[in-house]
Amino acid sequence: MRDWIALNLTGLGPTTLLKLLERFPSPRAIWEASLSELQGVPGLGAATAERFAEARRRVEAQRAVERELEAIERLGLSVLTLADARYPKPLRAIPDPPVVLYCQGSYEPRDELAIAIVGTRKPSAYGRTVAEKLAGELGARGFTIVSGLAVGIDTAAHRGALKVGARTIAVLGGGFQHLYPRQNRRLAEEIAGQGAVLSEFPVETPPDRWTFPKRNRVISGLSRGVVVVEAPERSGALITAKCALDQGREVFAVPGPVVPEGHKGSHRLIQQGAKLVTDVEDILEEFADLREALRLGKASTAAAAREGPALEGLEARVYEALEFDPLHFDDVVERTGLSPKEVSYGLLQLVMKDLVKELEGKRYVKLPW
């Protein structure tokens, strides 16, 4: 973990760090590479190699890694890296995933079934009501609600999920030492107790104009789709929507009155092809393969508080191979390395326990629990 943190402290972007990770066998090897070796990395460029080497010297001279580790312990954070099996699978799949994620709370496999709800920091009562209602209804169906902890629509979305006992994830636009906005510190604690607060930024990074657009790709990257509620023309929520499109995620927008400026960005998204949302069913329609699974999922306050299904042996092995997206029987056999007979038995037991749903065409999907 130490070497990953060191890389993150250099301040180089994820695209550059990924090039280095592709070229060298480990973060330690990157840290120990000579300038000439760095300059030989395809696509890196001599100027970037020199900038990395200089940043590396600065990190070492300032004992920045030691200070960062002390802060992580003091703040009670865990750290997820790209080498960690617990790293969010949807986020790993985007072109520029963070190499390090600081986490308060816990990211769980069921959080792969997530929807982001974002919008203006200055919403109308209508916007707040819609965001909270959608978050609550999606959370009750088994979705984890992702947002950015900002005042306004983000806050309403997080609170809507918390009220129904659903999981929710907040993605920060700065380091944990400068949690922003200050008035949402208590909300962040509640979210960590029922989900996770995440940041890719070193703990001492203050929120800035460049950090919020950067974190928006993480909000969309964690999610299957992004719902924009009440966004003006120059809203950061529109940046999140663009990130979602670039990442192949679904984009939804809630319409509002024509006259107020606060809805112009949302209406522009609808004109450009975003799915118009009037209720939760408009969102679920875009996930046809999951509709039956979500309808049958046991998402409740008690279920959301559980650590997960207690499984052992064959059942645990088969369940681990499944996804919240439908998977064909033959793929389950291939993933598990078990015989078709063993897989059939394991799936039958999981279906009987309401943890898995069988769909048409010998496909199986995890149910929210």
Buried (B, 14 or more C-beta within 10 A) or exposed (E): BEBBBBBBBBBBEBEBBBBBBEBBEEBBBBBEBEBEBBBEBEEBBEEBBEBBBEBBEEBEEEEBBEBBBEBBEEBEBBBBBBEBEBBBEBBEEBEBBBBBBBBBBBBBBBBBBBBBBBBBBEBBEBBBBBBBBBBBBBBBBBBBBBBBBBBBBBBBBBBBBBBBBBBBBBBBBBBBBBBBBEEBEEBBEBBBEBBBBBBBBBBBBEBEEEBBBBBBBBBBBBBBBBBBBBBBEEBBBBBBBBBBBBBEBBBBBBBBEEEEEBBBBBBBBBEEEBBEBEEBEBBBEBBEEBBBBBEEBBBBEEBBEEEEBEBEEBBBBBBEBBBBBBBEBEBBBEBBEBEEEBBBBBBBBBBEBEBBBBBEEBBBBBBBB
